[in-house]
Amino acid sequence: MADRVLIFSSDPGRVKAEIPVGLPHPRDRDSPIFKQIVDEVYAIMTAQPQRAAGASPEVLSLGYRLPEASPYKIEGMLEALSEEPLYGKADLPQLADILQVPDDNLFHLLEAGRLFGFIKVEHGDVALLPAGHAYVGGNAAKRKELFAELLLAHISLASHIRRVLDERRDHRAPEDRFLQELEDYLTDDEAERVLGQVIAWGRYAEIFDYDYNSGILSLPDDEFEDDDREPPLNESMPA
C-alpha cells in the first residue's frame, strides 16, 4: 500500500535502504513489477556482509543474538525446501507463502538455518546446502546427531556450555553462571532469551540437559554413567 519502503538495520539502528513504490493504485500483487519489489525487500532484509574469497568461516561471539527458532520449525522449513515444488531452492516470498509464517518468524528461521550451515541465502533466494540435504534425508536419529554436531561446531555458546559441563567433576552448572557471562554483552532480558534458545537447541540435540525447577544444566545421564573418574565428594561419602 505504501509509496515508499524504508528498511532499517539494527545495532545501531539506521535507514539501510529506501525503495520507492511507483505502482498505480490499486496494486496487483501478482504483477511482475510488484513481485520484483517484494523480492528486493526480502533480499535487502536478509543480506549478509560480503566475505572475501577464502576467508575463514564466521565465528560467533559468545553473546551473539541467536534467532528464536525451535528445532522443529527449522526442520519444517528444511523439509518444505526439499519437497515439491521447491526441490531445494526458492525465492523468499515463495517460501513465506508455503510456510505461512509471519516475516519476523521467517527471518529467524532463515538466520538459524544459515548459522547451522543448512542453507544459504543470497539475493532474496534460499537454497539447501549439503548439510541441509543430509538432514532432510536422515531418519530421526541421524537428524538429531547432525543437529548436535553442527550446534557444537557453529554456535559458540552451545560449545562453551558443553565444555564447562565436561570439565566439571559433577558435570553440572547453574544457569546463572552463564547468564552472568552473557550480561557482559546483552541486556538482562536478552541474555535470558538467548540462553533459553541455546538450551532448547541443546536439549533437542541431547548435548546437555536442563532442570527447569532448579535452573541447573548437566550432561545427559547416559554420557557419564559409566565414567570411571572419581565421583564428587558428596556422592562418595556413605549415607
Buried (B, 14 or more C-beta within 10 A) or exposed (E): EEEEBEBEEEEEEEEEBEEEBEEEEEEEEEEEEBBEBBBBBBBBBBBEEEEEEEEEEEEBEBBBBBBBBBBEBBBBBBEBBBEEEBEBBBBBBBBBEBBEBEEEBBBBBBBBBBBBBBBBBEEBBBBBBEBBBBBBEBEEEEBBBBBBBBBBEBBBBBBBBBEBBEEBEBBBBEBEBBBEBBBEBBEEEBBBBBBBBBBBBBBBBBBBBBEEEEEBBBBBEEBBEEEEEEEEEEEEEEE
